[in-house]
Amino acid sequence: MTQLVESLKRLYEKGKLSEEKLQSMIQKSTITDYEYKYIIGEV
């Protein structure tokens, strides 16, 4: 995964980033759906 995705994953795990914020990043094409699932632990 990219450095951005790994950073987002760490922030999510620490509770500093919500699923809603991650979903908005999908809408803006910052991350993909697969990367979202990886971050929240569904992959």
Residue pairs with C-beta under 8 A, 6 or more apart in sequence:
1 9
1 35
1 38
2 35
4 30
4 31
5 31
5 35
5 38
5 39
8 17
8 22
8 25
8 31
8 39
9 38
9 39
11 17
12 19
12 22
12 39
12 40
19 40
22 31
22 36
22 39
22 40
23 36
25 31
25 36
26 32
26 33
26 36
31 39
34 43
37 43
